Amino acid sequence: MEYIVINGQNPLKGSISISGAKNAAVAILPAAIASGGVCVIDNLPQIEDVCNLVAAMESMGAKCKFENPDTLVVDTSKITGHTLDDKLAKNTRASYYFMGALLGRFKYADVPLPGGCDLGSRPIDYHLKGFAALGATCIQEHGVVKLRAEKLRGANIYLDCPSVGATINIMIAAVFAEGTTTIENAAKEPHIVDTANFLNKIGAKIGGAGTGTIRIVGVPALGGGEYTVIPDPIETGTYMIAAAITGGDVTVENIIPKHMDSLTAKLREMGCTISEGGDWIRVQGASALRPCEVKTAYYPGFPTDLQPQMATLLCRAQGTSTITENIFEHRYRYIGELKRLGAQLKVEGRMAVTKGFCEFTGARVIASDLRAGAALVIAGLCAKGQTVIGGVSHLDRGYERFEEKFRSLGADITRIQRDS
Ligand code: UD1
């Protein structure tokens, strides 16, 4: 068993380079299955989710070779299988993007229901309704989604809510649909734009990504090409919040500051000093943090993937703060573990309330999912004494070399192996 051990209360100082965006990379890799050519994908984060998706692609006959740790050359010209193995599908949430990619290119896909973080019920009904609107039959049997079509036809598809996964999945399949597809009430997250840019680079005709209406003009086939994944806004935000909670002074580099506007605004409201340039943001902590209200929302709103980290920071503010989680019903599961470190947070329905200024003290805790793990690391960094965090595999799924990166900023953080 692996554990992360943190001896807290070192203010983080220095600069850190942010890796490629997890949620963009995990969409672009399955989208490459649709390509049929050779794609060179650069700035991939070195995380477990990427390794799992590469293994899934190889299992279907893709030839994958890392030119260097963050550059993958993938040849999908000779895909031999259109069926994804159950274990490979359950390793990651993003395995659902193989549905859109295989259906689009081969009109045939057998993909087990995906895994990923347990944040409550995470249905994929919008994905399936979208595929059906494009002309596919969708049957779910023994936990496997079976998609078939003679051919796909463009359609007007309205999403009941701007689901990230449904927007990307339908967009990938619709690349091959005859005529024009319109996705209304589409998600606008940066990784939607990144996936559309990748698909356009290899021959797709997608317009409007990043707005609520995406238009896709179908093409018969895609080619290959080179593409660089955008920097990770959630990794960026995690380091920004870690800087704030330790009263540190950290510059996050190789980022897109615009993607961070919702967090930057909240950190300023709390009293942190923030400066930014073309591809960096500097966060200087405040001697006393002010409380505030945070409500998660679809982009450009405050991201649900930064909610646990932000709630941890709000526990240190001088006064009462509220957090409202509007995207996932069970995104407060980390709070029980955070309380072991001293957090005082009360959950009522979608809202969590903290009266603020709690002293975190080190304890043994377990990460229940990826961002829950990030919140515990952040709490451990400002806690008095030693914090030992289990469930490290969750963190490895989404953060590249995080102990090394935190250590480079002055944190006392190590990974150990022990039996229990
Ligand atoms: C993606 C991200 C995840 C992030 C989330 C919200 C990936 C791999 N994961 O997850 O990190 O937290 O967006 O930004 O990119 N919904 C339905 N039916 C559907 C699809 C979604 O009811 O068919 C609901 C969900 O239950 C949820 C909401 O819509 O309440 C948003 O989900 P969605 O944006 O699809 O999230 P994911 O794609 O699962």
Residues whose N, C-alpha, C, O or C-beta is under 5 A from the ligand:
A	BS01	UD1	N23 R93 A94 S121 R122 P123 I124 D125 Y126 H127 P162 S163 V164 G165 A166 T304 D305 I327 F328
